[in-house]
């Protein structure tokens, strides 16, 4: 059965719309994957362990904190900078505080500058890997464990890097289901009393 010209055109347009929708849906995870593999855009690497090699050369790591507009938490690095040997495991802390009278959930995004150093900045453990829920008045210290990969000194673009800045931005997210259920149970109990 042959399709008429109008039917073919409609079918082609539907195909284009479906294809473009698929590209739009896949663009964020593909871009995220690309940034993690290449270090583009200041994305970092992740490792379960520290580096096997520690060089005599040191590098300064600066820490920066910001938050989404109208996000009520207070958020700051507990140290502005530290100097570590390349390959040495570093441990830094950020502090978050919820000054409100209700629980608030947040999650952070991060980047590293200069961008060419992102490929060599490796996180071992980080609060950015999970959602954070702070109760009213709760203050927490959140660690980030990291090292700068010794391969940095062999990279054409990154080898002249003397300072790396690790930046986190916190933004509000929906309350995770397990916390929302506990909050609803406590509200129901309070109403009954």
Secondary structure, 3 states (H helix, E strand, C coil): CCCCHHHHHHHHHHHHHHHHHHHHHHHHHHHHHHHHHHCHHHCCEECCCCCCCCCCCEEEEEEEEEECCCCCCEEEECCCEEEEECCCCEEEEEEEECCCCCCEEEEEEEEEECHHHHHHEEEEEEHHHCCEEECCCCEEEEEEEEEECHHHHHCCCCCCCCEEEEEEEEEEECCCHHHHHHHHHHHHHHHHC
